[in-house]
Amino acid sequence: MANMTDGLPFPFKAVAQTVLQLHQHVEAYRAIDSRIGTLIRNVDDFVEILAKRDRQNIAPGDDIARAVERFFRATQSIIVRLEIVRATASIKKFVAPTAVKTAVAEAEADLNDARTLLDMALQVDTNNTSREILHAQGLAKSNVNYSSELPASPKILHGRDEELCRLVDFVVDRSCPIRLAIMGAGGLGKTTLANAVVQHVKVATTFVARRFLVSAEAAAGVDDFLTGMLTTFGLSASSDPLTSLLRHFRSHDRTLLVIDNLETIWNSANAQQRRMTEDVLLKLDKVTSLTLIITCRGADLPPDIKWANRDAVVLPTLSPDAALDTFTDIAGDIPASDRPVRDALLREVDYMPLAVTLLARLVVRGKQLRDLERRWNSVHTSMLRTQPNGRLDNVDASVQLSIAYLPSDDPAPLQLLSLCAQLPDGLRLLVRMELERLCGFRDLDGALDVIQGLALVYVTDDETVRMLSPIRLYVLEKHIPQADHHASLLQIYYGIARQAPPDVDTRFSAARDKILPELSNLDALLLSEIQQFDDPPSTDLIDAVYAASRFSANHVPNERLLMALIPRIEHLPSYLAVSLEILATIHLLHNAYDLSLEAAARARSLYQSLDRRSNAADCDRQVAVVHRLKGNYPKAIASLFAARETYNDLDRQLSVAYCDSELALVAHNQGRFDDATSLFTSAQEVFLRLDEPAAAAVCQEILGDIHRIRGDYHAAETQLVSALQTYTSLGSMGDIASCSCSLGDVYRLQRRFDAALESLQVAYDIGQKQGDTLRRATALRFRSYVHWDQGQDAQARRLLLDAQHLFESIEFSRGSEQCADRLAKLDSIEQA
């Protein structure tokens, strides 16, 4: 290994010590799991690329420096993760079966990210690099509403060379902030062109992994769209998602953001939504490091923005030659006698790309061109009669022509198509299999072949059936599913909602992974069901709303379903109380403390009227949490004592213990450490007796923090390491992050700076992956202390400012004040 690092040019020798540290324990790590050997080989491969003799004279540059820094941080995190797994290997009965798998997967994701940056910096084969970028993103991100994974590059793109080159030249221009719009009617290929831009070699080289395409098609409004975008960028829930996004964009040198289907929120009939959309665009426009592209139906541009391609924003239809090339690529050559009919049909559909594609697919399915011409004339005439202004959308006519060719003796293809249209995020394989069983389709795969062959749907690599936006919107409006089929679809999604895990915990990973990709579909179905029916909501619907809302609270908190449901159940106090209690939790996670207090107080009042004392006490506990976070400690204590009294009367020992631990947190925040120690110790005993290891570990962690504050670092380390082992055995990544922060600060105080940075890096990485702003900010604050203690004031200041901004973004006043105090001390030192 030492020989491998000899050839590293400056500044890459800094990574050598960390890699050597990894190799010192290589055999112990390999003994844990065979997959770790592959992981270590990947680390070595990265070093070998840097150490090649033909790389000796490479100037480091910003891109390579970022890649090496990412690799350095990834390797540090790997060491800490493996040390955690190794430390818990001796207590196998407590170790979660997925702990090693999770640690390896996260480490691989970090390494893939670093390797992708390096490959792009060294200008390796761009096609391979693009695939690696996608692979790294797929590992690092979860598919919650808005995926960070880029769509595939289009295979057929005739007649758009000029537009593509022009857009790419704009996008890679570094001289000024670039804003581009791709406008036009549905079916012109706006999304296809945007995909081609994002995947272009020049764009991939310029932006590397900072390329994102998000669609507004499934968004119910601007707030929903922004909240979903938080997931794309790995950000935590916030009461002001736009501010969080803007801060994120400003923290990176360059980002390419494509907003697809902007018309969904901008062309809304709701004037307020239109104004909100324009406000979002104006604020994005002020971020100089952001390159922005929108695709939108229509010709009118969003106002007050300098669109770089203003003179050519509306896509034209294809030229006759490009339309012919597109048709031929799909349908192949046709007999000379049929070519005049083909050319006439292409002319009839105005050379619209989607319409041309649909016609070609009909030919592929064996339809004769002359029969197509007769059908086209018939469909065109009948649809024209229904248009009040005598005008007709040729894309709609082409969609209806394709639908007209569905077999008349088999309703399955049309019914499957109508069911797909109900799902904005696509029909996934497991749902499709369940539909086949419930709806009694004789040959669902055959029905799918029919509609796929006509290009009415397409199937992605994960076997999800999706529809292009113009087709989906037409089918959604014109072809409603059979009532029994729609009911079956609802029952499937009610079942998915019922399986939603109540907490973020790797023990529920199977259930979590099942519902995460379905959140958009579940939201759309439930919202439609709430809004479109006059009858009182069924209990199945209400329970599904509860489950989906509780689950969203742990990922991207979303109150929209509850806000739609509550007016419909005002006459049902029991259901209303539960709805308000969940809503209070979501408001709390949005840092909307006053709204949370209002909802919790109303829920408490309803529970009291129903004589549900335990539920009313739960609301008291929730109110107390809000007051504690706001710094209203007397009110927090009063609410906790009220809840505690009720729990004692009802002999709910576990709930009493949770009250005590919450009271201990208040005492800890007030600096009453003796009271806090007593309360945490008694609560921990109850948690251990009632087999609640996670809650007991939380008590142990904060007891360790109290030892740290009092200067007993050995006792602090003992408590924190024990708590960390418990969290690791449970696979509780969030708690591992929190405990790693405290342990890192203990190592700092022991002047074990390398160990401190490694532990804090684990905390930051977990916070980044989970989108937890509070944990990221806390890790940065503690890291600043490590640099401070080593006399690295400039680095300490930068980290403190970053942490302070993050604390402010979630309105966590205590954290921002701690940063401000340290910054003031830095100022005093510099002035002295």
Buried (B, 14 or more C-beta within 10 A) or exposed (E): EEEBBEBBBEEBEEBBEBBEBBBEBBEEBBEBBEBBEEBBEBBBEBBEBBBEEEBEEBEBEEBBBBBBBBBBBBBBBBBBBBBBBBEBBEEEEBBBEBBBBBBBBBBBBBBBBBBBBBBBBBEEEBEEBBEBBBBBBBBBBBBBBBBBBBBEBBEEBBBBEEBBEBBBEBBBEEEEBBBBBBBBBBBBBBBBBBBBBBBBEBBBBBBBBBBBBBBBBBBBBBBBBBBBBBBBBBBBBBBBBBBBBBBBBBEEEBBBBBBBBBBBBBBBEEEEBBEBBBEBBEEBBEBEEBBBBBBBBBEEBBEEBEBBBEEBBBBEBBEEEBBBBBBBEBBEEBEEEBEEBBBEBBEBBBBBBBBBBBBBBBBBBEBEBEEBBEBBEEBBEEBEEEEEEEEBBBBBBBBBBBBBBBEEEBBBBBBBBBBBBBBBBBBBEBBBEBBBEBBEBEEBEBBBEBBBBBBBBBBEEEEBBBBBBBBBBBBBEBBEBBEEBBEBBBBBBBBBBBBBBEBBBBBBBEBBEBBBBBBBBBBBBBBBBBEEEEEEBEEBBBBBBBBBBBBBBBBBBBBBBBBBBBEBBEEBBEBBBBBBBBBBBBBBBBBBBEBBBBBBBBBBBBBBEEEBBBBBBBBBBBBBBBBBBBEBBEBBBBBBBBBBBBBBEEEBEBBBBBBBBBBBBBBBBEEBBEBBBBBBBBBBEBBBEEEBBBBBBBBBBBBBBBBBEEEBBEBBBBBBBBBBBBBBBBBBBBBBBBBBBBBBBBBBBBEBBEBBBBBBBBBBBBBBBBBBBBBBBBBBBBBBBBBBBEEBBEBBBBBBBBBBBBBBBBBBBEBBEBBBEBBEEBEEEEEE
